[in-house]
């Protein structure tokens, strides 16, 4: 891409960098060439260990048996007895020695058996849940119930160093007592729990029915483990019901909302979906309970929700995840919160390492800019709007996951920076203090229990190569509070014979990470390089407007900020037809078209059937996950036995139909006359530069092939781009234009006439092509009848037609509105490249009686649809 096209952004970034150059303390990235020897890792591990014990011993000295340490006043803190509505205190502090329980299994990670035994004895002696406090169920579940269960598993299991011979299950008895006190909260018509409960008296009169998806739906790990260990099924039953009550209320596009009415089950305003606060651990527990228990239905939830998130919430550059309206998938807010920093780690656990690397880069740039992760960051203004940092663990957790997956030393460098910043900013005489303001390092008299339970636990594991957890290939998981849970085989439930027959093998993928590869000259084979050498490493810096630090200079790309990362679509939907023409969707296909078979579905007619295609995480192909109204589960197969398809294939071979890409990326931006106009526009206006995925026409010029064999060069979006215009008197392009165009592309709305007519009118007026705004977000490739195409011949080969979804069309229209109203410049369209979504069919040997072939025969993007078989 010509870097001159992006000079407004570069100019703005320079301005922002000049004003924001100050950073607290000396927190530059360590030199990339520093060698991470075993001894250096050990030294760093011991520094983390020392910091952890500084916090822990301070708590035990100044705060125990209260819930948390107040490190600035060197005292303890518990519930606010005088103000029950002070949720900032009372949601967590329940007068049950919170920090001690929350840190039990961190002592295991630190290999401190004596400390673990002493802590278990103190919990048994001092803690009771017969208290007149009203904590939040979610926080108490993940911190206290999870801590008790993890401590019990290590204390009771023989054959490992932390088995306590004198222990008789006291922690599990306490966990059962706490779980029993939770149960009245689920007495709602929906089964969704109230957010808070009094541990002695139950639900208070007039208790709020508002709860969040994470709070109501992130209970299954702890509750089900409690049921399996005690034999009391009530806990797993209520958590399972609450989880699927939420999931079954998802929108038509597969997204869940943030806030829900526990009594009615209705989603509450503003009905947004994200991967951050209020929803985050719902997705986490879907995947982790499947890992722990092997129950397929939770894997199905994870797969479907991940596909929806990657389709609607992921930004166009692939580096961050937006808050979107749950019913439409359109962007709602341009902010992200610190809790969403857990997402890269979960992506690693799911196997999508490439996406995890990208999303983690943005949080790393935020840390470099602030020496911490601010609570809320505004992507539009490129600044933090909430500057607290209570020493949250999510970014460090994701860093640990990525290092274990990639072994790239950059993540050790990040860990060193994090530790240096914590020592410099948060360590005080009586413990480790939360940061109230990252700008001036104002501190708060509070040490959250998760600092010892998660933050320093993950940082310790990052440098502890020999930790036994790194060699444990069991089904253990970390809960969302960092507690270690595992279930022995005797506690697992075998799937029924019906489920085993339907699911067969799960086709789990274990993608192998491959570092970036630098291609050398002909006489040099090239070499593998680190993540810092990726082009999108610099682009993340641009998104956050972070200054170039000394440690980055070796890896700096002069045009890195100018290169928008290319993002492959993770999931796509198509309305199928046998000849590539547009057909109406059959929303309720009969059993004559699609019907279930023993291991999947048989499709007798594909015409009008909506199919959802999802990219496999190992990059080796795709799966059909939905065929019409039917969900195709992992391990199932879609058999296609449409005789019309066989006829179409034969006819296509005779006609030598040219294949073309179905999608193309187009960049649309405002070419500002005055850079001050650009700064004003981004401060309070619509998006001024974005890349959209458009669907291409199957007639006229091919925008993915600007120099076809017929010699007619395409003008549409070539070179530095063409202007994008519209005619308000002819909004659909169905009339002849009264003005002439100089190779501009014309933006029109769908309807009133055919796609072919729209393009003919634009061509006659001198335009280079047409951009059509669809009346929905459904993908559609413009087509025309064979008779009409015979009439126009090759006269349209030098113009092109593409279609944008309704949501993208609104953004483009807003750009035109801004450019026209403010007279700040013109709107330009540039072709960015193709999505390579060429769909082709390779016919296997046809057998009598429709026996399927052993070969994968349907392909997209050059890769097989791995769970399909063509029978014709």
N, C-alpha and C positions, 0 to 999 in steps of 0.2 A: 504494500500500500504506500502511496506517496505521502511522506510525513507532512507535507505542506497542508494536506487536507485537514490535519488535526491541530494546526497551530493555535487555534483559540484555547483548546484544552491545555496545551503546553504552557501558554502564556498565563492562564489562570492558575495552573499548578505552581508556577514560579512565584506568582503573587502570594498564594496561600502559604507556600513554604517559607517565604520571607517573613510573613507575619507570625508563623507558628514555629519558628526555628528553635525556640526554647524547649528543652526537655529537662525534667527534673533529674539531677544526678548524672553520674557517669555510667551510662547503660548501653554503650555501643556494642554492637555485635562482635563477639570474639573473632579473631582472625581466622579466616576459613582454612588456612594452611596448618593451624595448630593440630598436632597429632593426638588423637584420643587413645592413649596407651591404657592398658589395664590398670596401671597404678594411678593414672590421672582420673579415670572413672571412679576408682575406689576412694580417692581423696574427695571427690565431689560427693559421693554417696555419704561419706562420713560427715561432711559439712551439713548435709540435709538432716542426717541423724541427730547431730548436735542441736540443730535448730528445733527439731521436733521435741527433743527432750527438754529444751529450754521452755517450750510452751506447755508441755505436759507436767513437768515438775512444778511450774508456776501455778498451774491449775490446782494440782493436788495440795500445794502449800497454802495458797491464798483463797481458793474458791470452794473446794470440795467440802461438804457434799452438795453444795448448790449446783445449779445447772451449767453455768458458764463463768469464765474468767473475765473480769474487768481489768485489763492489763495496765491501764494508765493510773488507776486508783489503787491497784494491788488488792482488790477485794473480789468477792464473788457476787453473782447476780442470779436471781431466780424469777418467778412470776411477779408481775406488777399486781400485788394484792389489792391496792387501792383503786385501780382502774382496770376492771376486767376487759373493757373494750380496747385496751392497748395491745392490738394484735402483733405489733412488731416484737413485743416481748413474749406475750402469752401464747402465740401460735407454736412456739418452740419450747419455751421454759415451762415445764409441767411439774417442777419440784420433784424430779426423779433422777438427779445426778446425771444429766444428759451427756455431758462431755465424757465422763468415765465410760458409760455404756457405748458411746459412739466410737471409742478408740480401742475397744477390746481387740479386734482383729488387726489393727495396725501394729500392736505389740507382736503379733504373730509374724507379720511381714518383716518387722525389724529383727526377728529371731531372738526375742527377749522372753524366754520361757519364764524366768523368775518374775518379771514384770507382769506377764499375762496371768500367772497364778495369783499374784497379789491383787490384781485388778478384779479377777473373778470373785475372790473372797470378799472384797469390799462391796461389790455389787450385791452379792447375796446377803451381806450383813446390813447394808444401809438402805437399799432401795425398796420402796413399796409404791404400788399404784393405787392404793386406797387414799387418794388425795383429792381435795376439792379444787381442782384446776380444770380449765377447759382449753386444752391444746388443739392444734389442728391435726386431724387424723393423718393426713398425708405426711406431714413432717415427723410426727411421732412414729408412724409406721416405718419410714425409711431410716430414721436415726436410731430409734430405741428398739422397736421390734426386730429390725434387721440386725442391729448390733447384738441383741440377745441370742438370736438364732445362729449367727456366725460364731459367737463365742461358744455356744453349746456344741456346735459341730466339731470344733477343734478340741474342746475340753473332754468330749465323750468318745472320740474316735481313737481306738487303739492302733498301735503300730506307727504312730507319728509323734514327733517330739513334744507336742503340746497336749498330749493326753494327760489328764489329771486323775490319778488312781483313786483319790478320795471323792471325786465329783460324782453326784448322784442325780444329775439332770435338773438341778435347781434353776438354771437359767431358762430351760425349756418350760418349766412350771411357771416361772414368772412371765414368759412370753405368752403362754396360754391364758394367764390371768389378764394380761393387757389386751389380748385379742378379744377375749370375752367382753371386756368393757367397751370395745369398739362396736360390737354387733348391733346395739340399738340404733346406731346412726343409719343403718340400711333399711329401716322400717319406713320406706317411702313407697308410693304406688309404682315407681319405676325401678326400684332397687338401687338407684344411685344414692350414695351416702351423703348426709349432711357434711359440711366441711369441718365442723368442730363438734366436740362432745365433752361434757363434764365427766371425768373419769370416775367420780363417785356417784353422781346423781343422774347421768344420762343426758338426754336431749333437753335443753332448756326451752321454756315456753317462748314462742316468738323467734326461735332460731332461724337465721337466714337460710333460704333454700338455694342461694347462689353458690355454685362451686365451679371449679375449672376441670378441664378434661384430664390434665395430668393428675390432679388431686383425686378424682373419682376413678380414674382408669389405670393408675400405677400402683396397684395393691397386690397384683397376682403373684409376684415373686415371693414376697414375705408371707402373705396369707396362705397360699397353696403349700409352701414349704412347711408352715406351721401345721396345716392339716395333715400333711403326709407324715410328719414326725410324731404327732400326737394321736393320730387316728380319729380326730374330730373333724368331720367333713364340712362343718358350717362355714369355716373361714374361706376355704377354696370356693365353695358354692357362691357366697355373696360377692367375692372378688371377680369370679368368672362372669356372673350375671352383670355386674356393673360395667365390666370391660366391654361386653358385647352389646349392652344397652347403648353405650356410646357409639360403638362401631356401626351398629345397625341404623343409627341416625345420621350417618355420613351423607353428604350431598350426592347428587347424581354423578358428579365428577370425581368422587372418591375422597373428598376432604372432610375432616372433622373440624368443628369450631373450637373456640377457646373457652367460652363460658357457657354453662348450661344450668337450667333450672332443675334441681334434683327432684322436685315434686312432680313437674309436668313432663320433663324430658325435652323441653323446647330450648333451642339455642337462643342465647341472649345477645343483644346488641353489643358490638357491631358485627358479629358473625364473621370473624376473620379466622384464617388458618395460617399457621407458621410452624417452624421447627423450634421456636424459642419458648419463652416463659408462658406457662399455662397449658402447654400441650406436650412439650419436649419428651418427658419420660413415658408418655403413652406409647410412642413408637418404640422407645427403648425396651419397654417391658414386653411388647409384642415379640420382638426378635429374641430377647434374652430368655423369656419363658419357653420359647421353642427350643433354644439351645439346651436349657436345663432339663426340660421334661420330654422333648421330642414330640409334642402335640402339634399336629400339622395345621390345625385351624389358626393358630397364632402365626405360623409362617405365612399362611395365606393373607392374613391381615397385614403383615409386614410387607409382603411383596406388592400387594395392591396399593397400600398407602405410599410406599416408596415410589412406585410408578407415578402416582398422582402428584407427589411432591416434586419429582424431577420434571414433570411436564408443566406444572403451573407455578410452583413457588421458586424454582431455580431461576436465577437471573440470566439474562441473555449471554453474559460472558462466562457463566458457569462457576463464578467465584463466591457468590453469596446467595442467600435464600430469603425471599421477600415475604412480607405479610400480604396475603391475598384474600379476596372475598371467597368464602368457602363454596358458594353456589356457582360462581362464574369463573373463578381462577384469575380474575383481573387484579392487578396490584392495588392494595388498599393503603398501605403505609410504606414509606421508603426508609424504614429504620430497622435495625437489628439490635438484639440485647445480648448481654454477656452470657446468659444461660445457653444460648444457641451454639456456643463454642464447643459443646459436647458433640455436635453433629458429625464432625470429621472422624472422631473416634468410633462412633456407631457405624459410619460408612465403612471403616476398616473392618470392623467385626462382621459386617454383612458381606464383605468381599469387594466392595467398589473402591479400591485403593486410589485409582486415578482421580476420581471425584473428591475423595478425602484430601488428597494433596492440595488440590485447588482451593477448596473451601477453608483449609487451615491457613493458607497463605495470608488471607485477609486479616484473620485474628492476630497473626504474628506481626503484621504491619501495625495493627492497633496497639499491640504491646510495645513495639519499638517506639511509637510516637508518644505513648503515655506512661511507659514503665508500669503497665498494668492494663487490665481490660475495663474500660468504662462500662457502666451499667447499660447505657443506651447510646447508640451511635446513629447519627442521621446521615444516610448516604447522599441525600440531595445537597446538603450544605457542607458535607464532609467535616463534620465536627461532632463532638460528644454533646449530648443534651442532658446527661446525668453522669456526673464524674466521680461517683463513689466506686470504690473497689474493695469489697469486704473479703478479699483474698479467696475468691471463688476458685474451684478446682477444674472447671470444665476445659479450659484451654490447655492446662498441663496434662489432663487426662488424655486429650486427643493427641498431644505431642508424644506421650508414651506409646499409644497405640500405633502411631505412624512410624516411630522408631523401630518398634518390634516388627512391623511389616516391611519396612524398606531398608533398615540398618544404615540409613543415610546419616552421616555425622552432623549434618546441619541441625538435626533435632537435639543432639547433645549440646551443640552451641546454644540453641534456644534455651535448653534447661539451665545452662550455666548463667545466661543472662537473667532468667527468671529468679534463680537463687540469689544472684547478686542484688537484684532489685528488692527482693523480700528482706534480705539482711540489712540493706541500706535504709529502706523505707518503713518497714513494719516491725522489726525487732526492737523491743523496748525492754527496760529493766525487769519488768514483771511478766513478760510473755510476748505475744505477737499481736499487734493491734490492727484492726481494720482501718482502711484509708477512707476518710470522708471526702477528700477532694484531691484528685490526682494532680491538679495544677500546682498546689502549694504544699502538698503532703500533710494537710491537716488530718489528724488521726481521730478515731472514735474509740471510746472506752469499752471495746467489745472484742472478744476473740470467739468467733463462731466455732461451733464444735466441728464443722466440716474441714477446718484448717488442719486439724490433726487426723480426722477420719479419712480425708480424701486428698486435699491439696498436697501435703507433704508426703503422703503415702505414694501417690503417683510419681512425684518428683524423685523420691527415693528409689522406686522401681526403675525409673529411667536410667539410673546409673548403676544399679545392682545387677550386673549380668548373671551372677550365679544364684539369684534368688530361685527357690524351689518352684515358685509359681510359673517361671518361664520354661520349666521342663514338665509341667503338668498338662497332660493331654486329655484330662477328664472333662466332664460337662460343667465345670465350675464357671460362674459368672460373677462379675462385680455388679451389685445393685446400683441404683442411681445415687446412693450415698457412699458407694465404694466398699460395701460389705461383701464378703466372700461367701457365696452360697453354693452348695453342691448337694446332689441327691444320689444316694447309692441305688444300685439296680433294684433292690427290693422295694424301693419307694416309687418306682416308675410304673406307669400304667401302659400295658401293651395295647396298641390299637386293635380294634375289633377286626374280625376276619373280613367284614365288608370293606372297612377302610383300607386294609392291607391289599385287598384285591383291586380297589379303585385307584389307589395311589401308586402301587408298585414301587419302583425306585424313586427317590426324591430328586435325582439329578443335581445334587449339590455341586457347586463349582468352587474350586479353590484357586483363584487367580494368582499367578506368580508375578510379583512385581519385577519390572525391568526398568533400570535407571535410564535416563535420557542418553542417547547415543550420538556422539559427534562424528560426522562422516568426514574422513580426511581426503587427501588427494589420492590420485589413482595408485600411487605407489605406497600409500599409507592406509592401513585398514580402519583407522579411526579409533576412538576410545569411548568408554563409558564415563559420564560426568555426573555431578550431583544435581540435586533439585534446584540449587541456586542458578544453574545454567539454563533452566527453562525460561522461555520468553514470557510466560505469564507470571513469573516471579516479580518482574518489574511492573507488570500491569497491576498487580495487587498494591504495589506502592503508589501507583497513580490514583487508584480508587480511594485511598486513605490520605493522599497528599503528604506522604512521609518523606522527609529529607533523606538523601543518600548518605548512609553512614560509612565510616572508614572500612568496616568489615565487608561491605558490599561492593567496593570499588573493583575488586578483582573480577567480579561476576556481572558487572553492570553492562546492560545492553543499551547502546546509544538510542535505538529506536524502540526500546521495550515498551515505553508508555504508549507508543503509537499503534501497537499491534493488539487489536481486540482478539482474545483467545477464541479459537473456533470450538464450538460446542456441538457435539453430535446429539441428536434427539434421542432421548432414552425410551420414550414410548410414543407410538403413533396410532392413529385410528384411520381405517379406510372403509368405504362402502364398496364392496367387491362387485365386480362384473366380469363376464367371461371375455369381453372384447376391449376392455379398457375405457369404455364409454361411461359417461355419468348416468347413474340410474337412481331412482328414488329408493330410500331406505325401507326395508321391510322390518318394521319395529317388532312384529310378533310372528316370526317364522314358524310355520307349522311343523309337526313331527315328520311330515313328508320331506321337509328341507333339511332339518337338523334333528338328530335324535341320539340319546345316550347309548353307548355300547359298554362292554365290560370294563374297558380300560380308557375310556374317553368319549369322543363324539364322532358320529358319522355325518358328513355333510353331503347331501344329495344334490343340492343346488346352491351355488354361492351368490347368485344374483341378488343384490339388495341387502346382503347380510353385512352388518357392521363387525369388523374384526379389529381387535386391539393387539398390536405387536410391541413386545418389550425386549430391549437389548439385554442379552445375557451379560453378567458381570465379568465373565472371563474374556469377553470380547470375541468369542468364537462363533457367535450366531445370535439368533433371535428365537423367542417363543411366542406363540399365540396364547394370550392369557384370557381372551374373551372372544367368543364366537356367537354373535347375536346376543340373546339374553343370558347365555350360559357362560359361567366362569370355568375356565380350563385350569385345573389345579396342577401343581408340579407333579410330574410322574404320569400324567395323562397324555393321550395322543389324539390329534385331530386327523381323521381320515377324510380325504376329499374324493368323492366318487361322482363327479359331475360330468356326464357325457358331453354336455355342451362345451365344456372346457377342452375336451379332447378334440372336438371338431374345430374349435377356435384356434388351437395350437397348430393343427395341420394347415388351416387356411393362412395363418400367420407366416408359416415357413414358406408357403408358396409365394406370398406377396412380399417377402423380405422386408417386413415392417421394421423401420429403424427404431431402436430403443432410445429413450432419452431419460434424463434424470427427472424425477417427479417433484423434487424440491430444489430451491435455490435460495441462498442467503443474499439479501439486499440490504445495504446500508443506506439509511436516509438521515440526512442531517441538514441543519440550517447553516448555510455559508454566510457568516456574518461579515458585514462591511466594516464594522467598528468593533474591536475587541471589548469595549465597554458595554456594548449591547449584549455580548455573550454573557458577561458577568452578571448583568442585570437580569437576563433571561433565566439563568439557572438558579438565581436566588429566589425567584418567585413565580416561575412559569412552568410550562410543560417540558417534557423531555426534548432536548435539542439535538440529540445524536443517538441513534439506536440501530441495531442490526435485527432484522426480522427474517423469519423463515417463510417464504412464499411458495405456493404450489404453482407449477408451470403448466402451460397449455400443451396439449398433444398435437396441436397444429401450428402453422406459421413458424417463425424463427425460434430456434432453441436457445434460450438465454445462457445455457451451460456450454454452448458450443458457438462462440462468436464468429468462427470462420468455417462455415460448412463447405461441403464439397461442391456445392452449386455455384460458389463464387460470390454470393450475395452476403457481404459482411454485415453483421448486426450492429446497430447503433445503440441499442437500448442498454444503458448503464455501463458503457464501455469507457476505458481510460479513466479520466478524472471525474466521470459521471455526466449525467444529463440533468437538466432542470426537471422538477416535478411540479406540475401545474394542475389546475382544475377549471372547469367552466361552470359557474354557478347557475347559468341558464340552461345547461345541458348536463345535469348531475349524473345521469346514468349513461351518457354517451350514446344514446339511441337515436339522436338526431344528427343531421349534418352540421358540422361546425361552421360558424360564420367568420372565424378568424383562422389565420395560418400559424403553424408552430414550426420552430426551428429545432427539430430533433428532440423536443421535450417529451417526457412521458406524462400521460394524462391520468389523473386519479378519478375514477368513476365508481358508482355504486352498482351492485348487482340488481338485475331485474329489468322488466319492460321490453327487453329484446335479448337476442342470443349473444353469446360471447363473440361469435364471429362478426356479427353486425357492429358491435362496439369497436372491434379492431379495424374493420374496414373503414369506418368513419374517421377514426384517428389517423389511419394511414393516409387517407385522401387529404387530410388537413396538414400533413407534414410531420406528424409525431413519430417518435421512434418506438412507441409501444403504449400499452395500457396497464395500469395497476387497478384491479377490481377489488373493492371492499365487499367481502361476503356478508350475508345477513345472519351468519352464525359463526362459531369458531370451528366448524367442521371442515376438514380438508377436502378440497375438490379440485380436480384438474380439468380446466376448460377443454371441451371437445366440440366437434362439429360432425355432421353427417357426411358420409362419403360423397353424396351427390353435391352438397354445397362446396366441398373441398375441390371437387372436379371443376366446378365453375370458376373458382378463384385461381386455380393452378398454383404457380409458384410466386404469385405477385406479392404475397405477404411474408416471404422468407426473410426479409430484412427488418421485420418488426416482430415484437414479442408481446405476449400477454401473460400476466401472473396474477395470482389471487392472494389477498391477505385476509386473515380471520377478522371477525368483527372487532375484537378488542384491539388488535394491532392497528386496524384501520382508524379507530378513534384516536390513537396516539399520533398517527401520521396527519390526520385532519387537524389535530391541535397544533402541530408544527406549522402547517400552512396558515392556520388562523393567526398564530403568533407572528409569523413572518409578514403576513399581509397587514395586520393591524398596526404593528410597530414599525414597519418599513425597515427592518433590521438587516435584511438580506434575502437570499433566495433559498428554496429547498432543493437539495440535490440528491439524486439517486445513483448509487454505485453498486455494481455487482460484486459481491464479496467472494463468491465461489459456490460450489455445489454441495449438497448434502449426500450426494452419491446414492440416492435412493432409487436406483434403477431396479425395477422389479422384473424378473425374468423367470421363466419356467423351463426346467430341463426334464424332458419326458423320459421316464424309465421304461423298462420293458413291460409291455402290456400282457397281462395273463388272463386266462379265462377265470370265471367265477370271482373276479375282482380281488384276487389275492394281492396284498400290498407288496411293494418291492422293499428290499432292505436298505435302499439308498434314499437319502434325504433329497427330495426333488423340487421343493419350493425354495426360492432364494430371494433375499432382499439385501441390498448393499453388498452384494457379492458373497453373502454368508447364508448358510442354510437356516430355514425355519425348523429348528431341531425337533420340535414336537409335532411335526406334520408328516403325513404320508399321502402321496398321490396314488390313487388306485386306478385311474383311467389310463 
